[in-house]
Amino acid sequence: MRADRLVSLVLLLRQRGRMTAAALARELEVSTRTVLRDIEALSAAGVPVYAERGRHGGFALLPGFRTELTGLNHDEAVALLVAGSGRGDQVYALGSALASAMRKVVDALPEGHRATASDAARRLLVDPETDLLSRRLVTEEVPGAMMTEVRRAVLAGRRLRIHYAATGQEPRWRTVDPIGLVTVRDRGYLLATRSGEDRTYRLSRVLAAEELPEPARRPDRVDLDRIWRERCARFLADGHITVLVRVHQARREELLNTALTVRAEEPDPDGRLRLEVTFQDSRHAEWALWQLGADAEALAPPSLRASLRDRAAALAARYADPP
């Protein structure tokens, strides 16, 4: 861990020039005392880092010093830098590790390519917070410490103990065999097995996690994309109902917060949105759309339209005469 931090410290000084101990501490997420100890360790190892005194002082490297890192071509570096600017790292809790990796990517480029690669990456935006149609769903918050335990168990192939809050149930501890991690529309999922049965856990509902010493019971090789497709197909076929609905843009998030999945979305000419969403069953779909009133219209299936019409007619009849 300290070796990675020392490399990051050197890369920061190479790419930014003179930096104060406080600035280095903020970047590396450590104390200034730790930075000073790391500077001493680098000097002892022969790295030409020196201190400049005064109001605008700080630490710097002698001109021309370069670390030996694997090089990348321009297109590869741009691809990595753009990927690093995305939001998947929030789910996987790799923020500081990703920042360190991006510094190494930039440093590995030939001198003349660094500025152009960084500028190109800044001109490509992936998965922004807002789009032209409506505000995006807020990314689910996943505690970093918990995510670190989950990720470590997945990558090390060890069993995992999670404190999980399933919908409508009290949180309880479960021991699972982790298979992999999947991110879909800013929502993270843990694919696992429990007592030999397939299980899919939403990461935002994992309250705590603990990596166990025993190895996970899982195949050595895994096709995560195939497993995810199969589980999605089973999920949609397991008594759920798919609904085609038109909704006012201002109520989009309310609809998506009650739906299980979103299978398609496109704008209608009148400015509303047309979505294909999945609900637990017909009662769940009727309840969710009833909450939206006239701001949503179920287009299919016909049975759902009939249920909502009958419900509205009954309510209208109730209020037709004075009490």
N, C-alpha and C positions, 0 to 999 in steps of 0.2 A: 504493500500500500504506500509506503514512504517512497519507494523507488519510482512509482508512477507520479507521485507528487513532485519529486525532484525533476523528472523529465518535463512535467507541465510547467514548472517554474522557469526552467531554461527556455522553453519554447515561448513563454510569455515575454521574457526579456528580449528574445531574438526578434519577435514580431512587433513588439510595441516600443522597444527601446527602454529608456530609463523609467523605472516605476518605483514608487515608495513602498515601504513594508506594509503599510495599511492597504494600499491598492492590491498588492499581491495577496494579502490575507483575504480580502473580499473575493477575489477571483478563485482562490484555491479553497475557500470555505474553511479556513483554519485561523488560529490566533496569530497576532504579529510576533509573539514570542516563538511560535513554531516556524514562522518564516525566517526569523533571524538564525535559528538553529540550522535550518536547511541551507541558508546561505553559507554558513560556516562549513557545513558538510561538503558543499560543492567546491568551495575554495580548497579544502583539504584534499579533494579528489582531483584537483588540477584544472577545474573549470575556471576560466578567467573572468570571474565576476568581481566587481569592485564597487565600493560605495563612494558616492559624491555627496559632500556636505553642503549645507546651506539651505536657503529657503526653497529652492527648486531642485534639491538633491534627491537622491534615491539610489537604487542599485541598477547596474548596467553590466553588459558583457563587452569585452574588448572587441572592436570592429573586426569582422571577418570570421569570428568563431561560428562554426556550424556543426550541428549534430548530424550523425549518420542515420537516416531513416529511409525506409523503402520509398522509392519515388512513384508518382502516379502521373498519368498523362492528364492533359487539360480537361477532357470530357469526363474522365473518371472522377476527378476532383470536384467538378461542378455537380455531378450527380450526387456525390456524397454530401456536399455542402447543402444542396437543396433538400435532400432527405433529412439532414440534421436540423433544418429549420422547420420541419413538420411538427405534429403534435403527438405522434405515437409515443414519444419518450415520456410524456406525462403519465401514460398508463403503465409503462414498464419501469418507471422510476429510475431512469438512466440520465437524468439531467446533467449532473456533474461529470459522469463518465463520458457522455456524448460531447460535452464541451471540450474535454481533454482530447478526445479523438479528433475533433475538428481542428484543434490547434496543430495536431500532428499531420493532418492532411495538408493544411496550408503550408507547413514547414517543409513537407516532402517535395513540394513543387519546385521546379527551377525558378531562379530569381525573377526572370522576366514574365512568368506565368502567374505569379501569386496575385498581383493586383487584378488582372483580368478575370481570374477564376472567382475571386471574392466578389467582384462587381457583377459578374454574370449570375452568381447565386442570389445576389440581392435583387435581381431583376426577374426572378421566377418565384411566384408565391404559390405554395401548396397548402390546400385545406385551410382557408382563412376562416376567421370568426364569423364573418357575415357574407351573404351572397346577394344576388340581385333580386331574389324572390322573397326571402324572409330571413329572419335571424336564426342562426344555427342553434341546435340544442346545446345546452351547456355541458361541457365535458364532465363526466362523473369524477368525483374526487376519490382518489385511492391513496391512503397513507403510504409514504415512502418506506418506512420501516417495515410495514407489513408486506409491501410489494417486494422488498429485497429478500425476505424469507421465502416468499413464493417462488420468485425467479431463481433463487439459489437451489431450491429443491428440484425445480423443473430441470435445470441445466446439469445438476449433479446426479440426477436419477435417484433421489431419495424420497422416502415417504413423507407426507405432509399432514400436519394436524391443523385444521382450520376451525375458527369460531365463526359459524355462518348463520346469517339471518335470512332464512327463506321467506318468501312472501306469505304473510298471514300466519307465521309460526314464530315461536320464541327462539332466539338464537341458541344454538347448541354446538358442541364440539364434534367434529367428524374427522376420521383418519382416512386419507385418500392416497391413491397412487397417481401422481401428476403425469400427464402426457405432454401437454404443451399449452401455450398462451396464444390467444387470438384477440385482435382488436377489430371491431366492426363499428363504423360511425361513432368513433370516439368512446366506445364502450368496450371494456376489456373482459375477457372470459378465461377461466381456467378449465381446460379439458382434462378430465381425470376418470379414473374408475374407483368404485367403492364396493368392496366385497365382490369384485369381478363384474359389476354392473357399470355401464357407461353413465357418467355424471358430467354436467356442465354447470359451473358456478360463475355467477357474475361477480367480478372482482370488487365492485363497490359495496357488495353485501358481505364481504369477508371482513370481519371486525378485528381479527387477530390471526396470526399464523405462526407455526413453529416447525422448522425442518427437523425431521427425526433421523436418527443414525442408520436405521435399517434401509436397504436398497428398495426402490419402488418395484412393484411387480408390473412390468410393462415390456413390450418388445424392444429390441435393441434399435431397430429402424422404424421410422414413422413417416407417414405421408399425411401431414397435418391438414393440408387443403382437402384431401379426400375425406378424412374423418369429419371435418367441419361440414362439408356438403352433406354427408350421410346423416349427421345429427340434425342439421337444419331440415332435411326432408322428413325425418321421423317426427320432428317437432311440429311441423306444419300438418302432417297427416294424422296426428294424435288427437282427433276430436276438435281441432281448432277451426275457426271460421275466418275466411278471407272476405274483406268488405271493400268495395269501391265507394269512395266518399268524396264529395266536394266540400271544401271548407274555406271559410274566410281566413286570409293570411294571419290576421291578428289572433286567431284561435288555433293555429297550427300546433304550437307547442303543447297546448292542453290536450289535443287529440293524441299526439305522439307520446305524451306522458302516460296515457291510459292504454295505448295499444301495446301488443307484445312485440311485433316486428313491423317494419316498413319495407314493402317489396317493390314499390315503384312510386314515383312522384313526378308530376309535370304541371305546368301552369295552364289554366283555362283562359280563353280569350277575354272573359269578363274580369280577369284579375284574381279570381279565386284559384285555389290549388286543387288538383285532382290526385288523390292518393289511393294506393292499394295497401291496406293494412290488415294485420292479423289480430284477432282477439281470442280469448280463452274459449268462449262458446257464444251462442246467440244471446244469452242473457247479459253477458259481459258487453257485447257489442251494442245492444239496445241501451243499456245503462250509460255507456260512454257517450254515445251520440245524443242521448236525451239531455245530458248536461250542457251540450253546446247549443241547444235550442235551434233557432232559425239560421244560425251561422254555419250549420253543417247539414248536408243532405246525403243520405245513403242512396247510392245509385244501384247497388246490387249487394247481396242477393235480394230477389223480390220478397222473400219471406220476412226479411228484416224491415223493408219498406212498409210491408203490411202491418207488422207489429208496432212500428212507430206511428203509423197512421191511426190505428185503433186506439193507441194510448192517447194520442192527441185528441181524437174525437171524444173519448171518454172524459178527458179533462175539460174540453169545451162544453160538453153537456152538463158537467157538474156546475159550471159557472154561468150557464145560459140564463138562469132565473135568479132574482134576488134571494138571499137567504131568508 
